[in-house]
Amino acid sequence: MYRYQLSLEKAKILRQRFIDGNYNAHQLAKQLRISTCTTWRYQHEFEKIRAQYPDKLKDFGFYPAEPKRAHWSTPKYQQFLFVIPALITEEKTPTLEPGKIWKKYAAQSTATYAFPTFKPLFFKWLRENVTSDPQKLLDHIAPKDIPTIKHWRNANNHRLWQIAKAMELATQGVSRREIKDKVETSYKTLDHWIEEYKKKGLKAFDFGPNPRNQKSTKAIVERKEKLLRLLHETPKLYGLNRTSWSLTALTQVYNQYYTPKISYMQICRCVDQMGYSYKKSREMLTSPDPKFREKISKIQAILQKLRPNEKFFSIDEYGPVSIKIKGGRTLKHLTESPDVVPEKQKAKGIVICTAALELSTNQVTYFYSARKNTFEMIKLIDRLLEQYHNQETLYLCWDAVSWHNSKILKSYIEDHNKAGRPVIKLAPLPACTQFLNVIESVFAGLARAVIHNSDYLSVDECKCAIDLHFAARNQYFIDHPKQAGRKIWGKEIVKARFSENQHCRNRSAMLGAKT
């Protein structure tokens, strides 16, 4: 049991930290967003398990049983405990009737419980203080019936299993309530089974053949076969301008080509019984790269072991973005109409921003480019070498476009590594996985903040807005150091972190000019 109603995941985290020996109540409370009192209580619980049940410490589902709390020692309860033993001793019949005993108890007691309160207390006292032989509901099962009962226990017929199990439990002295709960039936049905068996034996459970209409069964089978033939064909073959079947279309075509005619609800029932249901298609982001797992594992290994004198950069280009009236989400009153964006506009220019996001410090290095090519990448690398000249290693992570894998770029990096420091190492993403590039999340936040709903008069005005955005962002993480991960600055649409389950690229945020 979980003492303090904490979720299973959080309780496992607390227990693992205790086993590892780095259990900090204050830090864990802040991390898991729970009270410090709760972390202290769990720590006390784990210490008790380690002291009393050391072999159970790593059993995450084990907690010591809580002692039962005794009944409050009130004068009324003390008088109840004093009177009841004598009344039970006076009873000569094996069956104790709580109503009869309550009347005697009420006559001898000055402070009396009402009967609804007395009854559960009475039965609880009996369970704790009186040991009686269980009274069997059924004395025995005839030896000739035992093989049949065992066969019923293993049969697929649920009703026969219920009867067999009830008979066995009844001969073992199990109470009516326990049998009822086990076989999931009612007291009335259970009593009927036992009484009928005592009178007739297993003949009491002989069921006649199912008088089901064989003609109707054959018609249903034929109906399903006809529907299956329709489902395997396209609706266009039957003159319907549809690409897939609907239940209404199935009903229409079935009644047009087959007899007897059936209703829409009969079609629905048959389709459901055949195991068919509507399922929506999903767009999957996949990579054809045969070395996908190898490249992802390499990036994850680098990030897990990144040292203070090493930097990891997520690199990409934003744009080209045309300078014209842009649409987006705006806060409007109910009476206001949405802004109108002309479908055909003349662009005032385009902007391409080449940038690198350093994941451990959250700093963005960027500049504006006239085009996307290898020489712009070399320019970016030169800026990174100048800015991080005191580092030992710079890891560059980018997608698999042609100018990121050119021979000129690779030769430039090899020549630099032979001549000086810091060393440049590549950690490319698999092919067709732009959505894993962390900087795409930063670009989405940039677009949402300064590109959407914009109408800049010139390219320079747009560049000025981008400069202010990145300057404010970089300064924020200088003042509040934080690694890329959960939430970067609050401007990004999705979490900017590297994970193969993360989709950093937001299509609506990346709308720009195609030329």
C-alpha positions as CSV (number, residue, x, y, z in Angstrom):
1,M,0.0,0.0,0.0
2,Y,1.1,3.6,-0.5
3,R,0.8,5.4,2.8
4,Y,0.4,8.9,1.8
5,Q,-1.5,8.7,-1.6
6,L,1.6,9.5,-3.7
7,S,1.6,8.4,-7.3
8,L,3.4,5.2,-8.2
9,E,6.1,7.0,-10.3
10,K,7.0,9.5,-7.6
11,A,7.1,6.8,-4.9
12,K,9.5,4.8,-7.1
13,I,11.8,7.8,-7.6
14,L,11.9,8.4,-3.8
15,R,12.6,4.8,-3.1
16,Q,15.4,4.6,-5.7
17,R,17.0,7.7,-4.3
18,F,17.0,6.2,-0.8
19,I,18.5,3.0,-2.2
20,D,21.2,5.0,-4.0
21,G,22.0,6.8,-0.8
22,N,21.4,10.4,-2.1
23,Y,18.0,11.0,-0.5
24,N,17.5,14.7,0.1
25,A,14.0,15.5,1.5
26,H,14.1,19.2,0.6
27,Q,15.5,18.7,-2.9
28,L,13.2,15.9,-3.8
29,A,10.2,17.8,-2.5
30,K,11.1,20.7,-4.8
31,Q,11.8,18.4,-7.8
32,L,8.6,16.3,-7.5
33,R,6.4,19.3,-6.4
34,I,5.3,17.6,-3.2
35,S,5.5,18.7,0.4
36,T,8.7,18.2,2.5
37,C,6.5,16.5,5.1
38,T,5.7,13.8,2.6
39,T,9.3,13.1,1.6
40,W,10.2,12.9,5.4
41,R,7.4,10.4,5.9
42,Y,8.6,8.2,3.0
43,Q,12.1,8.4,4.3
44,H,11.0,7.2,7.7
45,E,9.0,4.4,6.0
46,F,12.1,3.3,4.0
47,E,14.3,3.3,7.1
48,K,11.7,1.0,8.8
49,I,11.8,-1.4,5.9
50,R,15.6,-1.4,5.8
51,A,15.7,-2.2,9.6
52,Q,12.9,-4.8,9.7
53,Y,12.8,-6.2,6.2
54,P,16.2,-5.6,4.5
55,D,15.5,-8.2,1.8
56,K,12.3,-6.2,0.8
57,L,14.0,-2.8,0.4
58,K,14.3,-3.2,-3.4
59,D,10.8,-4.5,-3.7
60,F,9.1,-1.3,-4.9
61,G,5.7,-2.6,-4.2
62,F,6.3,-3.6,-0.6
63,Y,5.3,-1.6,2.4
64,P,4.8,-2.9,6.0
65,A,1.2,-3.5,7.0
66,E,-0.2,-0.8,9.2
67,P,-1.4,-2.0,12.7
68,K,-5.2,-1.9,13.1
69,R,-6.4,1.0,15.2
70,A,-8.3,-0.1,18.3
71,H,-11.8,1.0,19.0
72,W,-12.1,4.1,21.1
73,S,-12.5,3.1,24.8
74,T,-15.7,4.9,25.6
75,P,-18.0,4.0,28.5
76,K,-20.6,2.6,26.1
77,Y,-18.0,0.4,24.4
78,Q,-16.6,-0.8,27.7
79,Q,-20.1,-1.8,28.9
80,F,-20.6,-3.6,25.5
81,L,-17.4,-5.6,26.1
82,F,-18.6,-6.5,29.6
83,V,-22.1,-7.7,28.6
84,I,-21.5,-9.6,25.3
85,P,-19.4,-12.5,26.6
86,A,-22.1,-13.5,29.1
87,L,-24.8,-13.3,26.5
88,I,-22.9,-15.5,24.1
89,T,-22.3,-18.1,26.8
90,E,-26.1,-18.2,27.6
91,E,-26.9,-19.0,24.0
92,K,-27.4,-22.7,23.5
93,T,-28.2,-22.7,19.8
94,P,-25.3,-22.9,17.3
95,T,-26.8,-20.1,15.2
96,L,-26.5,-16.6,16.8
97,E,-29.2,-14.2,15.9
98,P,-28.0,-10.6,16.4
99,G,-31.5,-9.2,16.8
100,K,-32.3,-11.5,19.7
101,I,-29.0,-10.9,21.4
102,W,-29.3,-7.1,21.0
103,K,-32.7,-7.2,22.9
104,K,-31.0,-9.0,25.8
105,Y,-28.0,-6.6,25.6
106,A,-30.4,-3.5,25.6
107,A,-32.2,-4.9,28.7
108,Q,-29.0,-5.3,30.7
109,S,-27.1,-2.2,29.6
110,T,-27.6,1.4,30.7
111,A,-25.7,2.9,27.8
112,T,-26.9,1.0,24.8
113,Y,-25.8,1.1,21.1
114,A,-28.6,1.3,18.6
115,F,-29.1,-1.9,16.6
116,P,-27.4,-0.6,13.3
117,T,-24.3,0.3,15.3
118,F,-24.5,-2.9,17.5
119,K,-24.6,-5.4,14.6
120,P,-21.2,-4.7,13.0
121,L,-19.5,-4.4,16.5
122,F,-21.1,-7.7,17.4
123,F,-19.8,-9.6,14.4
124,K,-16.4,-8.0,14.7
125,W,-16.2,-9.2,18.3
126,L,-17.2,-12.7,17.2
127,R,-14.5,-12.8,14.5
128,E,-11.8,-11.7,17.0
129,N,-12.8,-13.8,20.0
130,V,-14.9,-16.8,19.0
131,T,-13.4,-19.7,17.0
132,S,-16.1,-21.9,15.5
133,D,-15.9,-24.8,13.0
134,P,-17.1,-23.7,9.6
135,Q,-20.6,-24.9,8.8
136,K,-20.6,-26.6,5.4
137,L,-23.4,-25.6,3.0
138,L,-23.0,-29.0,1.3
139,D,-22.0,-32.1,3.1
140,H,-20.3,-33.9,0.2
141,I,-20.2,-34.4,-3.5
142,A,-21.1,-37.9,-4.7
143,P,-17.9,-39.8,-5.9
144,K,-19.5,-40.5,-9.3
145,D,-20.1,-36.7,-9.8
146,I,-16.5,-35.7,-9.0
147,P,-15.1,-36.3,-12.6
148,T,-17.9,-34.3,-14.1
149,I,-17.4,-31.4,-11.6
150,K,-13.7,-31.3,-12.5
151,H,-14.6,-31.3,-16.2
152,W,-16.9,-28.4,-15.7
153,R,-14.1,-26.5,-13.8
154,N,-12.0,-26.6,-17.0
155,A,-14.9,-26.1,-19.5
156,N,-15.4,-23.0,-21.6
157,N,-19.0,-22.7,-20.3
158,H,-19.0,-20.0,-17.7
159,R,-22.2,-21.2,-16.1
160,L,-21.0,-24.7,-15.6
161,W,-17.8,-23.4,-14.1
162,Q,-19.8,-21.3,-11.6
163,I,-21.8,-24.4,-10.5
164,A,-18.7,-26.6,-10.2
165,K,-16.7,-24.0,-8.2
166,A,-19.7,-23.2,-6.0
167,M,-20.1,-27.0,-5.2
168,E,-16.5,-27.4,-4.3
169,L,-16.4,-24.3,-2.1
170,A,-19.6,-25.3,-0.4
171,T,-18.1,-28.7,0.7
172,Q,-15.0,-26.9,2.1
173,G,-17.0,-24.8,4.6
174,V,-16.6,-21.5,2.8
175,S,-19.2,-18.9,3.7
176,R,-22.1,-18.0,1.4
177,R,-20.7,-14.5,1.0
178,E,-17.3,-15.7,-0.1
179,I,-18.8,-18.2,-2.6
180,K,-21.1,-15.5,-4.0
181,D,-18.2,-13.1,-4.6
182,K,-16.0,-15.8,-6.0
183,V,-18.4,-17.1,-8.7
184,E,-20.1,-13.8,-9.2
185,T,-23.7,-14.8,-8.6
186,S,-26.6,-14.0,-6.1
187,Y,-27.5,-15.6,-2.8
188,K,-30.8,-16.8,-4.3
189,T,-29.1,-18.5,-7.2
190,L,-26.5,-20.1,-5.0
191,D,-29.1,-21.5,-2.6
192,H,-31.1,-22.8,-5.5
193,W,-28.0,-24.7,-6.9
194,I,-27.3,-26.3,-3.5
195,E,-30.8,-27.3,-2.8
196,E,-31.4,-28.7,-6.3
197,Y,-28.1,-30.7,-6.1
198,K,-29.2,-32.2,-2.8
199,K,-32.5,-33.3,-4.4
200,K,-31.6,-34.4,-7.9
201,G,-27.8,-34.4,-8.1
202,L,-26.2,-33.3,-11.3
203,K,-29.4,-34.0,-13.2
204,A,-30.6,-30.7,-11.8
205,F,-28.2,-28.9,-14.1
206,D,-29.1,-30.7,-17.4
207,F,-29.8,-27.9,-19.8
208,G,-31.8,-28.6,-22.9
209,P,-30.5,-27.9,-26.4
210,N,-30.4,-24.3,-27.4
211,P,-33.6,-23.8,-29.5
212,R,-31.9,-21.3,-31.7
213,N,-33.2,-20.8,-35.2
214,Q,-30.7,-22.6,-37.5
215,K,-32.1,-20.9,-40.5
216,S,-31.4,-17.4,-38.9
217,T,-27.9,-18.5,-38.0
218,K,-27.2,-19.5,-41.6
219,A,-28.6,-16.2,-42.9
220,I,-26.3,-14.2,-40.6
221,V,-23.2,-16.1,-41.8
222,E,-24.2,-15.5,-45.5
223,R,-24.8,-11.8,-44.7
224,K,-21.3,-11.4,-43.2
225,E,-19.7,-13.1,-46.2
226,K,-21.5,-10.7,-48.6
227,L,-20.4,-7.7,-46.5
228,L,-16.8,-8.9,-46.4
229,R,-16.8,-9.1,-50.3
230,L,-18.0,-5.5,-50.4
231,L,-15.4,-4.3,-47.8
232,H,-12.6,-5.7,-49.9
233,E,-13.6,-3.6,-52.9
234,T,-13.6,0.1,-53.5
235,P,-16.9,2.0,-53.5
236,K,-16.1,3.5,-57.0
237,L,-16.8,0.0,-58.5
238,Y,-20.4,0.5,-57.4
239,G,-20.8,4.0,-58.8
240,L,-20.2,5.9,-55.6
241,N,-17.9,8.9,-55.6
242,R,-16.1,7.9,-52.4
243,T,-12.6,6.7,-51.6
244,S,-13.7,4.6,-48.6
245,W,-16.8,2.9,-47.3
246,S,-19.2,4.4,-44.8
247,L,-21.9,2.4,-43.1
248,T,-24.6,4.3,-44.9
249,A,-22.9,3.5,-48.3
250,L,-22.6,-0.2,-47.3
251,T,-26.3,-0.4,-46.5
252,Q,-27.2,1.3,-49.8
253,V,-25.1,-1.0,-51.9
254,Y,-25.9,-4.2,-50.0
255,N,-29.6,-3.6,-50.4
256,Q,-29.1,-2.8,-54.1
257,Y,-27.3,-6.0,-55.0
258,Y,-28.4,-8.6,-52.4
259,T,-31.6,-9.9,-50.9
260,P,-33.2,-10.0,-48.4
261,K,-32.7,-6.3,-47.6
262,I,-31.4,-5.4,-44.1
263,S,-31.4,-2.3,-42.0
264,Y,-28.6,0.2,-41.2
265,M,-28.4,-1.2,-37.6
266,Q,-28.0,-4.7,-38.8
267,I,-25.1,-3.6,-41.0
268,C,-23.5,-1.9,-37.9
269,R,-23.9,-5.0,-35.8
270,C,-22.4,-7.3,-38.4
271,V,-19.5,-5.0,-39.1
272,D,-18.7,-4.8,-35.4
273,Q,-19.0,-8.6,-34.9
274,M,-16.6,-9.1,-37.9
275,G,-14.0,-7.0,-36.0
276,Y,-14.0,-3.9,-38.2
277,S,-13.9,-0.3,-36.9
278,Y,-12.9,3.1,-38.1
279,K,-9.3,4.1,-37.4
280,K,-7.8,7.4,-38.3
281,S,-4.5,7.5,-40.2
282,R,-1.5,9.1,-38.6
283,E,1.4,11.0,-40.1
284,M,4.7,9.5,-39.0
285,L,8.0,11.3,-39.0
286,T,10.5,8.6,-40.2
287,S,14.0,8.6,-41.4
288,P,15.4,6.4,-44.2
289,D,18.9,6.6,-42.8
290,P,20.3,3.0,-42.2
291,K,22.5,4.4,-39.5
292,F,19.7,6.2,-37.7
293,R,20.1,4.4,-34.3
294,E,23.9,4.7,-34.5
295,K,23.8,8.5,-35.0
296,I,21.2,9.1,-32.3
297,S,23.1,7.0,-29.8
298,K,26.3,8.9,-30.6
299,I,24.6,12.3,-29.9
300,Q,23.1,11.0,-26.7
301,A,26.4,9.7,-25.5
302,I,28.1,13.0,-26.2
303,L,25.4,15.0,-24.3
304,Q,25.5,12.6,-21.3
305,K,29.3,12.9,-21.0
306,L,29.8,16.6,-22.0
307,R,32.5,18.2,-19.9
308,P,32.7,21.9,-18.8
309,N,35.5,22.6,-21.4
310,E,33.4,21.1,-24.2
311,K,30.5,22.8,-26.0
312,F,27.7,21.2,-28.1
313,F,26.0,23.3,-30.8
314,S,22.8,22.8,-32.6
315,I,23.1,24.5,-36.0
316,D,20.6,25.4,-38.7
317,E,19.4,28.3,-40.9
318,Y,16.1,30.1,-40.4
319,G,14.5,31.3,-43.6
320,P,14.4,32.5,-46.2
321,V,11.6,34.6,-44.7
322,S,9.9,37.1,-47.0
323,I,9.3,40.6,-45.6
324,K,5.6,41.2,-46.1
325,I,2.3,41.2,-44.1
326,K,2.3,38.1,-42.0
327,G,-0.7,36.4,-40.3
328,G,-0.9,34.7,-37.0
329,R,-2.9,34.4,-33.7
330,T,-3.9,37.7,-32.1
331,L,-6.1,38.6,-29.1
332,K,-9.4,40.0,-30.4
333,H,-12.7,40.9,-28.9
334,L,-15.7,38.8,-29.8
335,T,-17.1,41.7,-31.8
336,E,-13.9,42.3,-33.8
337,S,-13.2,40.6,-37.1
338,P,-9.9,38.8,-37.7
339,D,-7.0,40.5,-39.5
340,V,-7.0,40.1,-43.2
341,V,-3.7,39.0,-45.0
342,P,-3.6,39.6,-48.7
343,E,-3.1,36.4,-50.6
344,K,-0.8,38.0,-53.2
345,Q,1.8,40.4,-52.0
346,K,5.1,41.9,-53.2
347,A,7.9,41.0,-50.8
348,K,10.1,43.8,-49.6
349,G,13.0,41.4,-49.4
350,I,14.0,38.2,-47.6
351,V,16.0,37.3,-44.5
352,I,18.1,34.2,-43.9
353,C,19.5,33.8,-40.3
354,T,22.3,31.3,-39.8
355,A,22.5,30.4,-36.1
356,A,24.0,28.0,-33.6
357,L,22.5,27.2,-30.2
358,E,25.0,26.1,-27.5
359,L,23.0,23.6,-25.3
360,S,24.9,23.9,-22.0
361,T,24.7,27.8,-21.8
362,N,21.7,28.5,-24.0
363,Q,23.6,31.1,-26.0
364,V,22.7,31.8,-29.6
365,T,25.4,32.8,-32.1
366,Y,24.0,34.1,-35.4
367,F,24.4,36.3,-38.4
368,Y,22.5,37.1,-41.6
369,S,23.3,35.3,-44.8
370,A,22.5,36.1,-48.4
371,R,22.1,32.3,-49.2
372,K,22.6,28.9,-47.8
373,N,25.9,27.2,-48.7
374,T,29.1,25.8,-47.5
375,F,30.9,29.1,-47.2
376,E,28.2,30.4,-44.8
377,M,28.9,27.4,-42.6
378,I,32.6,28.1,-42.6
379,K,31.8,31.7,-41.6
380,L,29.7,30.4,-38.7
381,I,32.5,28.0,-37.6
382,D,35.0,30.9,-37.6
383,R,32.7,32.9,-35.3
384,L,32.3,29.9,-32.9
385,L,36.1,29.4,-32.8
386,E,36.5,33.1,-32.0
387,Q,33.8,33.2,-29.3
388,Y,34.8,29.8,-27.7
389,H,38.5,29.9,-28.2
390,N,39.2,28.8,-24.6
391,Q,37.3,25.5,-25.0
392,E,38.9,22.1,-25.7
393,T,36.2,20.6,-28.1
394,L,33.3,22.0,-30.1
395,Y,30.7,19.5,-31.2
396,L,28.6,20.5,-34.3
397,C,25.2,19.0,-34.8
398,W,23.2,19.7,-38.0
399,D,20.9,18.1,-40.4
400,A,21.9,16.2,-43.5
401,V,21.6,18.8,-46.2
402,S,24.2,18.9,-48.9
403,W,26.2,22.0,-47.8
404,H,26.6,20.5,-44.3
405,N,28.4,17.5,-45.8
406,S,30.5,19.1,-48.6
407,K,34.1,18.1,-49.2
408,I,35.2,21.8,-48.8
409,L,33.7,22.0,-45.3
410,K,35.1,18.7,-44.2
411,S,38.6,19.7,-45.6
412,Y,38.3,23.0,-43.7
413,I,37.6,21.2,-40.4
414,E,40.4,18.7,-40.9
415,D,42.9,21.5,-41.6
416,H,41.8,23.4,-38.5
417,N,42.1,20.4,-36.3
418,K,45.7,19.8,-37.5
419,A,46.6,23.4,-36.8
420,G,45.0,24.5,-33.6
421,R,42.5,24.3,-30.8
422,P,39.6,23.9,-30.0
423,V,39.1,20.6,-31.8
424,I,36.0,20.5,-34.0
425,K,34.0,17.2,-34.0
426,L,30.9,16.5,-36.0
427,A,27.7,14.8,-34.7
428,P,25.3,14.9,-37.6
429,L,21.6,14.1,-37.4
430,P,20.2,11.2,-39.4
431,A,18.7,12.0,-42.8
432,C,15.2,13.6,-42.9
433,T,15.2,14.3,-39.1
434,Q,15.0,18.1,-39.1
435,F,12.4,17.8,-36.3
436,L,15.2,16.5,-34.0
437,N,17.3,19.6,-34.4
438,V,17.0,21.5,-31.1
439,I,17.5,25.0,-32.6
440,E,14.3,24.5,-34.6
441,S,12.5,25.1,-31.3
442,V,14.3,28.4,-30.8
443,F,13.4,29.4,-34.4
444,A,9.7,28.6,-33.7
445,G,9.8,30.9,-30.7
446,L,11.5,33.6,-32.7
447,A,8.9,33.4,-35.5
448,R,6.0,33.5,-33.0
449,A,7.4,36.5,-31.2
450,V,8.6,38.8,-34.0
451,I,7.5,37.3,-37.4
452,H,3.9,36.4,-37.0
453,N,1.5,39.3,-37.3
454,S,4.3,41.5,-38.6
455,D,4.3,44.1,-41.4
456,Y,7.9,45.4,-41.5
457,L,8.7,48.3,-43.9
458,S,12.1,46.9,-44.8
459,V,14.6,44.1,-44.3
460,D,16.6,46.2,-41.8
461,E,13.6,46.7,-39.6
462,C,13.0,43.0,-39.5
463,K,16.7,42.3,-38.7
464,C,16.5,44.8,-35.9
465,A,13.6,43.0,-34.3
466,I,15.4,39.6,-34.6
467,D,18.6,41.2,-33.0
468,L,16.5,42.5,-30.0
469,H,14.9,39.1,-29.6
470,F,18.2,37.1,-29.5
471,A,19.9,39.8,-27.4
472,A,17.2,39.6,-24.8
473,R,17.3,35.8,-24.9
474,N,21.0,35.6,-24.5
475,Q,21.1,38.1,-21.7
476,Y,18.3,36.2,-19.8
477,F,20.4,33.0,-19.7
478,I,23.5,34.9,-18.7
479,D,21.6,36.3,-15.7
480,H,19.7,32.9,-15.1
481,P,22.1,30.1,-16.2
482,K,20.1,27.0,-17.3
483,Q,20.8,24.2,-19.8
484,A,18.6,23.6,-22.8
485,G,15.9,21.2,-21.7
486,R,12.5,21.7,-20.1
487,K,11.5,25.2,-21.1
488,I,13.8,27.8,-22.7
489,W,12.8,31.3,-21.7
490,G,9.1,30.7,-22.3
491,K,9.1,31.9,-25.9
492,E,9.5,28.6,-27.6
493,I,6.4,26.7,-28.7
494,V,7.8,23.2,-27.8
495,K,10.5,22.1,-25.3
496,A,14.0,22.7,-26.8
497,R,15.7,19.5,-25.9
498,F,17.4,16.6,-27.8
499,S,15.2,13.5,-27.7
500,E,14.2,11.1,-30.5
501,N,10.6,11.4,-29.3
502,Q,10.7,15.2,-29.5
503,H,9.3,17.2,-32.4
504,C,11.2,20.6,-32.4
505,R,10.1,21.8,-35.8
506,N,6.8,23.6,-35.8
507,R,5.3,23.9,-39.3
508,S,3.1,26.9,-38.7
509,A,6.1,28.8,-37.2
510,M,8.4,28.2,-40.1
511,L,6.2,29.7,-42.9
512,G,8.4,31.9,-45.1
513,A,9.2,32.8,-48.7
514,K,10.0,29.9,-51.1
515,T,12.4,32.0,-53.1
